[in-house]
Amino acid sequence: MAPDPRATWPEEAGLTDVLGRPLRDLRISVTDRCNFRCSYCMPKEVFDKDYQYLPQTALLNFEEITRLARQFVAQGVRKIRLTGGEPLLRKNIEVLVAQLSTLRTPDGLPLDLTLTTNGSLLAKKARALKDAGLQRLTVSLDGLDDAVFRSMNDVDFPVEDVLRGIDAAQAAGLGPIKVNMVVKRGTNEQQILPMARHFKGTGIVLRFIEYMDVGATNGWCMDEVMPSADVVRLLQTEWPLVALEHASAGETAQRWGYADATGRHDTEAGEVGVISSVTQAFCGDCNRARLSTEGQLYLCLFASQGYDLRSLLRSGNDDAPLAAAIRQIWHQRSEQYSALRSALPADAASAVRRVEMSYIGG
């Protein structure tokens, strides 16, 4: 059982769930489509040419997304992350960014507005995104070796084009940029050290993510999980590392700084992070909600049930029912799947069909 976090949240936390966790972070999926076919997310054998994506009429338009986001901000959200699928496939995504960038918290502060992308279209979009008000972004990149990367994205997309996109984002002033690498044992763990060497000292934060049992299509197996502790030990064979404090409450990554000769954090060398979503659950202070591209609200990445906000949204112009629904849903939230995973019977986790990562984003 995850520890009760209520003693660690400040009194001004506002809207909280059953476990005392406030609502701070909203992930908004803007499309269920992606141009990659990564085996851990949208395997080609499932998401083939005959796969039925959501019709355009089912998707929330930009005005609807912004209207919903405004209600979440009023209830405590301070960070919005746009995701997908691949969010840069959504036509005119910079228009949505511009709309969201005008939102302010009840005390008048701008939001932390960010986006997660596979980087394939980033070179074309980086400047427009920055000009529209995007502050920073995260790029998914699972290896530097071109053969390994092409194999993992399964559409023969070259790694050089993603690196060019990252360069364009830095040149546009987006930052700090984070790069996320999903580590799948037996597939790309040999890319850990080359990735660290490449991004060390660049100002880009590299984070290694344990391969997760999200959804039902990726054929997840615990044997393919490389624990974050093993990743850290591997990194320490080449560089001394020093543990860093969390940057904020609810942060998912454990931060490690490259150490100088005195054992202190060398800020110029930068840092790496590990996200231990399988071996060290962080449910206890999870403050994230997820909104699907058709307006379903999910309270956990591993959820099997969503809550329909689109019907309320399209039933009229009164925002009071929306606000009330958000409050009620979050107040009743008790999800802590990762914390309870190890206590479940061996076949229990696979018995429930969970929402796909490609539908609500990571």
Beta strands, then each sheet from edge to edge (+ up, - down):
strand 1: 25-29
strand 2: 79-83
strand 3: 112-117
strand 4: 136-140
strand 5: 178-183
strand 6: 205-210
strand 7: 241-243
strand 8: 254-258
strand 9: 271-275
strand 10: 288-291
strand 11: 296-298
strand 12: 307-308
sheet 1: 7+ 8- 9+ 6+ 5+ 4+ 3+ 2+ 1+ 10+ 11- 12+
end
